[in-house]
């Protein structure tokens, strides 16, 4: 896929304009958005991703359109898992609801910057070192196994890392928030608000999720342009999705299981692709492995869509059953 520099420039300008518009809306009206407003924005961004996929289909063909959709769907699902951590961070640091929009938007900007850097490094590494696909595949399988064996009581658990603990101990922090400001005046001195610690927590969380998401999407497409746009479209609207889902996030109890299956599938696909096109000297003498099957984009897309749909339906059924059981007196439960 040969993407002209002008196309890259136009894409970056358009996506940056959307982001700046979102930033202007939050800056002008720092508040918790209504459900209707969130629903419209989420529908808009999903529709925008769909329109971009159709444009790719018309211009570049079904293969690249399918790779974009599969990549966007995977990254969007991983971004929803990101929301679990954001919910915990907001609760842990008692962020005022009116200030949460700014926190989320800055978190999205940080995620875009970090993922952009990882995409550039990943694309350069893949172009020079063929063994990177083996490394990505093994890492994704390891991540999937680790996620499936997690003993956390809820998805996306958050634990304070050393950087956050250091910030709490060293920085001159005020006791409370001052709207969404980073600094506030306490007496005659200016101090940092807990909002800075929240931003550190969000930023480090974005870094961890980028380590999982970038290898995952490179397992679905090797085109840097598709990797970048799928990530951007997955992150756009995440702020509104946070408020739209709200307490519904707790009902997606099987989401980590579904993500583990998806990441494991992509990891195996990466290893099989690497074996099929192998030219690494220490693997099979530098020759491709004939028995290694190729998993098409269509199969990948159907598998990912099927797993996520099954995960969501199963989560909703379990949550409904649990809610009904909670209404039944304990003595009557048999």
The 8 nearest C-alpha neighbors of each residue, nearest first, counted from 0:
[[1, 2, 222, 59, 63, 224, 221, 223],
 [0, 2, 3, 222, 224, 59, 4, 6],
 [3, 1, 0, 6, 4, 7, 224, 5],
 [2, 4, 6, 5, 1, 7, 8, 0],
 [3, 5, 7, 6, 8, 2, 9, 1],
 [4, 6, 8, 3, 7, 9, 2, 10],
 [7, 5, 9, 3, 8, 4, 10, 2],
 [8, 6, 4, 10, 5, 9, 11, 3],
 [7, 9, 5, 11, 6, 10, 12, 4],
 [10, 8, 6, 12, 11, 7, 5, 13],
 [11, 9, 7, 13, 8, 12, 6, 14],
 [10, 12, 8, 14, 13, 9, 15, 7],
 [11, 13, 9, 15, 10, 14, 16, 8],
 [14, 12, 16, 10, 15, 11, 9, 17],
 [15, 13, 17, 11, 16, 12, 10, 18],
 [14, 16, 18, 12, 17, 13, 11, 19],
 [15, 17, 19, 13, 14, 18, 12, 20],
 [18, 16, 14, 20, 15, 19, 21, 13],
 [17, 19, 15, 21, 20, 16, 22, 14],
 [20, 18, 22, 16, 21, 17, 23, 15],
 [19, 21, 23, 17, 22, 18, 16, 24],
 [22, 20, 18, 24, 19, 23, 17, 25],
 [21, 23, 19, 25, 20, 24, 26, 18],
 [22, 24, 26, 20, 21, 25, 27, 19],
 [25, 23, 21, 27, 22, 26, 28, 20],
 [26, 24, 29, 28, 22, 27, 23, 21],
 [27, 25, 23, 24, 28, 29, 22, 101],
 [26, 28, 24, 25, 23, 29, 22, 30],
 [27, 29, 25, 26, 30, 24, 23, 31],
 [30, 28, 25, 97, 26, 27, 98, 100],
 [31, 29, 97, 28, 32, 98, 100, 96],
 [30, 32, 97, 96, 33, 100, 29, 99],
 [33, 31, 30, 36, 37, 34, 242, 239],
 [32, 34, 36, 35, 37, 31, 242, 243],
 [35, 33, 37, 36, 243, 38, 32, 242],
 [36, 34, 38, 33, 37, 39, 32, 243],
 [35, 37, 33, 39, 34, 38, 32, 40],
 [38, 36, 239, 34, 40, 35, 39, 243],
 [37, 39, 35, 41, 36, 40, 34, 42],
 [38, 40, 42, 36, 37, 41, 43, 35],
 [39, 41, 43, 37, 42, 38, 44, 36],
 [40, 42, 38, 44, 43, 236, 39, 37],
 [43, 41, 39, 45, 40, 44, 46, 38],
 [44, 42, 40, 46, 41, 45, 47, 39],
 [45, 43, 47, 41, 46, 42, 236, 48],
 [46, 44, 48, 42, 47, 43, 41, 49],
 [47, 45, 49, 43, 44, 48, 42, 50],
 [46, 48, 44, 50, 45, 49, 43, 51],
 [49, 47, 51, 45, 46, 50, 232, 52],
 [50, 48, 46, 52, 47, 51, 45, 53],
 [49, 51, 47, 53, 52, 48, 46, 54],
 [50, 52, 54, 48, 49, 53, 47, 55],
 [53, 51, 49, 55, 64, 50, 54, 48],
 [54, 52, 56, 50, 55, 51, 57, 49],
 [55, 53, 51, 57, 56, 52, 58, 50],
 [54, 56, 52, 58, 64, 59, 53, 57],
 [57, 55, 60, 53, 61, 64, 54, 59],
 [58, 56, 54, 55, 60, 59, 53, 61],
 [57, 59, 55, 56, 60, 54, 53, 61],
 [58, 60, 55, 56, 57, 63, 61, 64],
 [61, 59, 56, 62, 57, 58, 63, 64],
 [60, 62, 56, 64, 63, 65, 59, 55],
 [63, 61, 65, 64, 60, 66, 296, 56],
 [62, 64, 66, 65, 61, 60, 67, 59],
 [63, 65, 61, 56, 67, 55, 52, 66],
 [66, 64, 68, 62, 63, 67, 61, 69],
 [67, 65, 63, 69, 64, 68, 220, 70],
 [66, 68, 70, 64, 65, 69, 225, 71],
 [67, 69, 71, 65, 70, 66, 72, 64],
 [70, 68, 300, 66, 72, 67, 71, 65],
 [69, 71, 67, 73, 216, 68, 72, 229],
 [72, 70, 229, 68, 74, 73, 69, 75],
 [71, 73, 75, 69, 70, 74, 68, 76],
 [74, 72, 70, 76, 75, 71, 69, 77],
 [73, 75, 77, 71, 76, 72, 233, 78],
 [76, 74, 233, 78, 72, 77, 73, 71],
 [75, 77, 79, 73, 78, 74, 72, 80],
 [76, 78, 74, 80, 79, 75, 73, 81],
 [77, 79, 81, 75, 80, 76, 74, 82],
 [80, 78, 82, 76, 81, 77, 75, 83],
 [81, 79, 77, 78, 82, 83, 155, 76],
 [82, 80, 78, 79, 83, 84, 77, 85],
 [81, 83, 85, 79, 80, 84, 86, 241],
 [84, 82, 155, 86, 81, 80, 85, 87],
 [83, 85, 155, 87, 82, 86, 81, 157],
 [84, 86, 82, 88, 87, 83, 89, 81],
 [87, 85, 83, 89, 84, 88, 82, 90],
 [86, 88, 84, 90, 85, 89, 91, 83],
 [89, 87, 91, 85, 90, 86, 92, 84],
 [88, 90, 94, 86, 87, 92, 91, 93],
 [89, 91, 93, 87, 88, 92, 86, 94],
 [92, 90, 88, 89, 93, 87, 94, 86],
 [91, 93, 90, 89, 94, 88, 197, 193],
 [94, 92, 90, 91, 89, 95, 88, 96],
 [93, 95, 89, 92, 96, 99, 90, 98],
 [96, 94, 98, 97, 93, 99, 178, 176],
 [95, 97, 99, 98, 31, 94, 30, 100],
 [96, 98, 30, 31, 95, 99, 29, 100],
 [99, 97, 179, 95, 96, 100, 101, 178],
 [98, 100, 102, 96, 101, 97, 103, 95],
 [99, 101, 103, 102, 98, 104, 238, 25],
 [102, 100, 104, 103, 99, 98, 105, 25],
 [103, 101, 99, 105, 100, 104, 106, 98],
 [104, 102, 106, 100, 101, 105, 238, 99],
 [103, 105, 107, 101, 106, 102, 100, 108],
 [104, 106, 108, 102, 107, 103, 101, 109],
 [105, 107, 103, 109, 104, 108, 201, 102],
 [106, 108, 110, 104, 105, 109, 111, 103],
 [107, 109, 105, 111, 110, 106, 112, 104],
 [110, 108, 106, 112, 107, 111, 113, 105],
 [109, 111, 107, 113, 205, 108, 112, 114],
 [112, 110, 108, 114, 109, 113, 115, 107],
 [111, 113, 115, 109, 110, 114, 108, 116],
 [114, 112, 110, 116, 115, 111, 109, 117],
 [113, 115, 117, 111, 116, 112, 209, 110],
 [114, 116, 112, 118, 113, 117, 111, 119],
 [115, 117, 113, 119, 114, 118, 120, 112],
 [116, 118, 114, 120, 119, 115, 121, 113],
 [119, 117, 121, 115, 116, 120, 122, 114],
 [118, 120, 116, 122, 117, 121, 123, 115],
 [121, 119, 117, 123, 118, 122, 124, 116],
 [120, 122, 118, 124, 123, 119, 117, 125],
 [123, 121, 125, 119, 124, 120, 118, 126],
 [122, 124, 126, 120, 121, 125, 119, 127],
 [125, 123, 121, 127, 126, 122, 128, 120],
 [126, 124, 122, 128, 127, 123, 129, 131],
 [125, 127, 123, 124, 128, 122, 129, 121],
 [128, 126, 124, 125, 123, 129, 122, 131],
 [127, 129, 125, 130, 124, 131, 126, 123],
 [128, 130, 131, 125, 132, 127, 279, 126],
 [129, 131, 133, 132, 128, 279, 134, 273],
 [132, 130, 134, 129, 133, 128, 125, 135],
 [133, 131, 135, 134, 130, 273, 136, 269],
 [132, 134, 136, 130, 131, 270, 135, 137],
 [133, 135, 131, 137, 132, 136, 138, 130],
 [136, 134, 132, 138, 214, 133, 137, 131],
 [135, 137, 266, 269, 133, 139, 270, 138],
 [138, 136, 140, 134, 139, 135, 141, 133],
 [137, 139, 141, 135, 136, 140, 142, 134],
 [140, 138, 266, 142, 136, 141, 137, 262],
 [139, 141, 263, 143, 137, 266, 142, 138],
 [140, 142, 138, 144, 139, 143, 145, 137],
 [143, 141, 139, 145, 140, 144, 146, 138],
 [142, 144, 259, 140, 146, 263, 141, 145],
 [145, 143, 147, 141, 146, 142, 148, 140],
 [144, 146, 142, 148, 143, 147, 141, 149],
 [145, 147, 143, 149, 144, 148, 259, 142],
 [148, 146, 144, 145, 149, 256, 259, 143],
 [149, 147, 145, 146, 144, 150, 143, 151],
 [148, 150, 146, 151, 147, 145, 144, 152],
 [149, 151, 148, 152, 153, 147, 146, 154],
 [152, 150, 153, 149, 156, 154, 155, 148],
 [153, 151, 150, 154, 156, 149, 155, 252],
 [152, 154, 151, 156, 155, 252, 249, 83],
 [155, 153, 156, 255, 83, 151, 152, 252],
 [154, 156, 84, 83, 80, 157, 153, 81],
 [157, 155, 154, 84, 153, 151, 158, 83],
 [158, 156, 84, 155, 87, 159, 88, 204],
 [157, 159, 160, 156, 88, 200, 84, 87],
 [158, 160, 163, 157, 164, 161, 200, 162],
 [159, 161, 162, 163, 158, 164, 200, 203],
 [162, 160, 164, 163, 165, 159, 166, 158],
 [163, 161, 165, 164, 160, 166, 199, 159],
 [164, 162, 166, 165, 161, 160, 159, 167],
 [165, 163, 161, 167, 166, 162, 168, 160],
 [164, 166, 162, 168, 163, 167, 169, 161],
 [167, 165, 163, 169, 170, 164, 168, 162],
 [166, 168, 164, 165, 169, 170, 163, 196],
 [167, 169, 165, 166, 170, 164, 171, 163],
 [170, 168, 166, 167, 165, 171, 172, 164],
 [169, 171, 166, 172, 167, 168, 191, 165],
 [172, 170, 190, 191, 169, 173, 167, 168],
 [173, 171, 191, 192, 190, 170, 193, 174],
 [174, 172, 192, 175, 190, 191, 171, 193],
 [173, 175, 172, 176, 192, 193, 191, 185],
 [174, 176, 173, 192, 193, 177, 172, 194],
 [177, 175, 192, 178, 193, 194, 179, 174],
 [176, 178, 180, 179, 183, 175, 192, 182],
 [177, 179, 180, 176, 98, 95, 97, 29],
 [180, 178, 98, 177, 181, 194, 101, 176],
 [181, 179, 182, 177, 178, 183, 194, 192],
 [180, 182, 192, 194, 191, 195, 179, 183],
 [183, 181, 191, 192, 190, 180, 189, 184],
 [182, 184, 190, 189, 191, 177, 192, 185],
 [183, 185, 189, 188, 190, 186, 187, 182],
 [186, 184, 188, 189, 187, 183, 190, 173],
 [187, 185, 188, 184, 189, 183, 190, 173],
 [186, 188, 185, 184, 189, 190, 183, 173],
 [189, 187, 185, 186, 184, 190, 183, 191],
 [188, 190, 184, 183, 185, 182, 187, 191],
 [191, 189, 183, 182, 172, 173, 171, 184],
 [190, 192, 182, 172, 181, 173, 171, 183],
 [191, 193, 173, 194, 182, 181, 172, 176],
 [194, 192, 196, 195, 176, 172, 197, 191],
 [193, 195, 197, 192, 196, 181, 198, 179],
 [196, 194, 198, 197, 193, 181, 192, 199],
 [195, 197, 199, 193, 198, 194, 200, 163],
 [196, 198, 194, 200, 195, 199, 201, 193],
 [199, 197, 201, 195, 200, 196, 202, 194],
 [198, 200, 196, 202, 197, 201, 203, 195],
 [199, 201, 197, 198, 203, 202, 204, 196],
 [202, 200, 198, 204, 199, 203, 106, 197],
 [203, 201, 199, 205, 204, 200, 198, 109],
 [202, 204, 206, 205, 200, 201, 199, 207],
 [203, 205, 201, 207, 206, 202, 200, 208],
 [206, 204, 202, 208, 110, 203, 207, 209],
 [205, 207, 203, 209, 204, 208, 202, 210],
 [206, 208, 204, 210, 209, 205, 203, 211],
 [207, 209, 205, 211, 210, 206, 212, 204],
 [208, 210, 212, 206, 211, 207, 213, 114],
 [209, 211, 207, 208, 212, 213, 206, 214],
 [212, 210, 208, 209, 213, 214, 215, 207],
 [211, 213, 215, 209, 214, 210, 208, 216],
 [212, 214, 215, 216, 209, 211, 210, 217],
 [215, 213, 217, 135, 216, 212, 211, 218],
 [216, 214, 212, 218, 213, 217, 265, 211],
 [215, 217, 218, 219, 70, 213, 214, 212],
 [218, 216, 214, 220, 219, 221, 215, 213],
 [217, 219, 216, 269, 215, 265, 220, 214],
 [220, 218, 216, 217, 66, 70, 221, 69],
 [221, 219, 217, 222, 66, 218, 216, 226],
 [220, 222, 217, 223, 219, 218, 226, 122],
 [221, 223, 225, 224, 220, 226, 0, 217],
 [224, 222, 226, 225, 227, 122, 221, 118],
 [225, 223, 227, 222, 226, 228, 2, 7],
 [226, 224, 228, 222, 227, 223, 67, 229],
 [227, 225, 223, 229, 224, 228, 222, 230],
 [226, 228, 224, 230, 225, 229, 223, 231],
 [227, 229, 231, 225, 230, 226, 232, 224],
 [230, 228, 71, 232, 226, 231, 227, 225],
 [231, 229, 233, 227, 228, 232, 74, 226],
 [230, 232, 228, 234, 233, 229, 235, 227],
 [231, 233, 235, 229, 234, 230, 48, 228],
 [234, 232, 75, 230, 231, 235, 74, 71],
 [235, 233, 231, 237, 232, 236, 230, 107],
 [236, 234, 232, 237, 233, 231, 44, 238],
 [235, 237, 239, 238, 41, 44, 240, 234],
 [236, 238, 240, 234, 235, 239, 241, 78],
 [239, 237, 241, 236, 240, 103, 104, 100],
 [238, 240, 37, 241, 236, 242, 237, 243],
 [239, 241, 243, 237, 238, 242, 244, 236],
 [242, 240, 238, 239, 243, 244, 245, 237],
 [243, 241, 245, 239, 240, 244, 37, 238],
 [244, 242, 240, 241, 245, 37, 34, 239],
 [243, 245, 247, 242, 241, 240, 248, 246],
 [246, 244, 242, 247, 243, 241, 248, 240],
 [245, 247, 248, 249, 244, 250, 243, 242],
 [248, 246, 244, 250, 249, 245, 251, 243],
 [249, 247, 246, 250, 251, 244, 245, 83],
 [248, 250, 247, 251, 246, 252, 153, 83],
 [249, 251, 247, 248, 252, 318, 314, 315],
 [252, 250, 314, 254, 248, 249, 253, 311],
 [251, 253, 250, 314, 254, 249, 154, 153],
 [252, 254, 256, 314, 255, 251, 310, 257],
 [253, 255, 257, 256, 251, 252, 310, 258],
 [256, 254, 258, 257, 253, 259, 154, 146],
 [257, 255, 259, 253, 254, 258, 147, 260],
 [258, 256, 254, 260, 259, 255, 310, 307],
 [257, 259, 261, 255, 260, 256, 262, 254],
 [258, 260, 143, 256, 262, 257, 261, 147],
 [261, 259, 263, 257, 258, 262, 264, 256],
 [262, 260, 258, 264, 263, 259, 303, 265],
 [263, 261, 265, 259, 264, 143, 260, 139],
 [262, 264, 140, 266, 260, 143, 261, 265],
 [263, 265, 261, 267, 266, 262, 260, 268],
 [266, 264, 268, 262, 267, 263, 218, 269],
 [265, 267, 136, 139, 263, 269, 140, 268],
 [266, 268, 270, 264, 269, 265, 271, 136],
 [269, 267, 265, 271, 266, 270, 272, 264],
 [270, 268, 136, 266, 272, 218, 267, 271],
 [269, 271, 273, 267, 136, 133, 272, 268],
 [270, 272, 274, 268, 273, 269, 291, 275],
 [273, 271, 275, 269, 274, 270, 268, 293],
 [272, 274, 270, 276, 271, 277, 275, 132],
 [275, 273, 277, 271, 288, 272, 276, 287],
 [274, 276, 287, 288, 272, 291, 273, 277],
 [277, 275, 287, 273, 274, 272, 278, 288],
 [276, 278, 287, 274, 273, 275, 286, 279],
 [277, 279, 285, 286, 280, 287, 276, 129],
 [278, 280, 285, 282, 281, 277, 130, 129],
 [281, 279, 285, 284, 282, 278, 283, 286],
 [280, 282, 279, 284, 285, 283, 278, 286],
 [283, 281, 284, 280, 279, 285, 277, 286],
 [284, 282, 285, 286, 281, 288, 280, 287],
 [283, 285, 280, 282, 286, 281, 279, 278],
 [284, 286, 280, 278, 279, 283, 282, 277],
 [287, 285, 284, 278, 283, 277, 288, 282],
 [286, 288, 277, 275, 276, 274, 289, 278],
 [287, 289, 275, 274, 291, 290, 286, 277],
 [290, 288, 291, 287, 275, 292, 274, 286],
 [289, 291, 288, 292, 275, 274, 287, 271],
 [290, 292, 275, 289, 271, 288, 274, 293],
 [293, 291, 290, 294, 271, 275, 272, 289],
 [292, 294, 295, 272, 291, 271, 275, 268],
 [295, 293, 292, 298, 268, 296, 299, 272],
 [294, 296, 298, 297, 293, 299, 300, 219],
 [295, 297, 299, 298, 300, 66, 65, 294],
 [298, 296, 300, 295, 299, 301, 65, 294],
 [299, 297, 301, 295, 300, 296, 302, 294],
 [300, 298, 296, 302, 297, 301, 303, 295],
 [299, 301, 69, 297, 303, 298, 302, 296],
 [302, 300, 304, 298, 299, 303, 305, 297],
 [303, 301, 305, 299, 300, 304, 298, 306],
 [304, 302, 306, 300, 305, 301, 299, 261],
 [303, 305, 301, 307, 302, 306, 308, 300],
 [306, 304, 302, 308, 303, 307, 301, 309],
 [307, 305, 309, 303, 308, 304, 310, 257],
 [308, 306, 310, 304, 309, 305, 257, 311],
 [307, 309, 305, 311, 310, 306, 304, 312],
 [310, 308, 306, 312, 307, 311, 313, 305],
 [311, 309, 307, 313, 308, 312, 257, 253],
 [310, 312, 314, 308, 309, 313, 307, 315],
 [313, 311, 315, 309, 314, 310, 308, 316],
 [314, 312, 316, 310, 315, 311, 309, 317],
 [315, 313, 251, 311, 317, 252, 312, 253],
 [314, 316, 318, 312, 313, 317, 319, 311],
 [317, 315, 313, 319, 314, 318, 320, 312],
 [318, 316, 320, 314, 319, 315, 321, 313],
 [317, 319, 321, 315, 320, 316, 250, 322],
 [320, 318, 322, 316, 317, 321, 315, 323],
 [319, 321, 317, 323, 322, 318, 324, 316],
 [320, 322, 324, 318, 323, 319, 317, 325],
 [321, 323, 319, 325, 320, 324, 318, 326],
 [324, 322, 320, 326, 325, 321, 319, 327],
 [323, 325, 321, 327, 326, 322, 320, 332],
 [324, 326, 322, 323, 327, 321, 328, 329],
 [327, 325, 324, 323, 328, 322, 329, 321],
 [326, 328, 324, 325, 329, 331, 332, 323],
 [329, 327, 331, 330, 326, 332, 325, 324],
 [328, 330, 332, 331, 327, 325, 333, 324],
 [329, 331, 328, 332, 333, 327, 326, 324],
 [330, 332, 329, 328, 333, 327, 324, 326],
 [333, 331, 329, 330, 328, 327, 324, 325],
 [332, 331, 330, 329, 327, 328, 324, 325]]
